[in-house]
Amino acid sequence: MVYNKKNIFFNRVIHYYVKWAVGRHFHEMLFNVIEVDKSKSILLIANHFSFWDGLILYCLNEKLLKKKYHVMVEKETVHKLNYLKFVGAFSITKKSKDIIESLNYAAELLNDPQNLVLIFPQGKLFSNYVEDVHFDKGVLRIMQKAVGKFQLVFSSIFIQYFKHKRPTATVYLKSETENFTDKTIVELKEAYQQHYSNSKLLQTKFDI
């Protein structure tokens, strides 16, 4: 397993690089405001359709959520983009004994109210406008281990160009009040699916 690295110099360099890269690539980033519980960590569940997802949410965290950012990514991705570990990335390897270590590590991070852990439950890249959002079981196991210690937030990201040369990234957030630790992965998926579908409907009505 690859852990996120703490290095003051590299952390700051990559921090400003990510902000610069997102600002340069996108015309703007839009998002709705939610109330953040400062006494709890945040488990952020998001759709996964591009390289930019984690970087967009990194910038959103700085603007709105203001937690210490951590994101679970495939081990192959961390090795390929080595700098990600300096902006909170840690690895998971499916079909490996390391997966338990990764899930336990994510749950431990959620014990600290200063932390945010981003999970892409789809497990791999899917279309930005897919109808059905796939969920791997690992996210529910993390929730069960960190029961009651985090604020669950659903995120749906959509990208469109509208009339601009550069795309606009729109992030729809929902703070979920339901505690899914005693629920099934199907029930968690259905709750996220409802948020995702509502967000996509709003996106198709977007006028700019």
Secondary structure as GFF3:
##gff-version 3
##sequence-region A 1 208
A	DSSP	alpha_helix	8	25	.	.	.	ID=ss1
A	DSSP	beta_strand	28	31	.	.	.	ID=ss2
A	DSSP	beta_strand	41	46	.	.	.	ID=ss3
A	DSSP	alpha_helix	53	60	.	.	.	ID=ss4
A	DSSP	pi_helix	61	65	.	.	.	ID=ss5
A	DSSP	beta_strand	68	74	.	.	.	ID=ss6
A	DSSP	alpha_helix	75	80	.	.	.	ID=ss7
A	DSSP	three_ten_helix	82	87	.	.	.	ID=ss8
A	DSSP	beta_strand	89	92	.	.	.	ID=ss9
A	DSSP	alpha_helix	98	109	.	.	.	ID=ss10
A	DSSP	beta_strand	115	119	.	.	.	ID=ss11
A	DSSP	alpha_helix	138	145	.	.	.	ID=ss12
A	DSSP	beta_strand	150	160	.	.	.	ID=ss13
A	DSSP	beta_strand	168	176	.	.	.	ID=ss14
A	DSSP	three_ten_helix	180	182	.	.	.	ID=ss15
A	DSSP	alpha_helix	185	204	.	.	.	ID=ss16
###
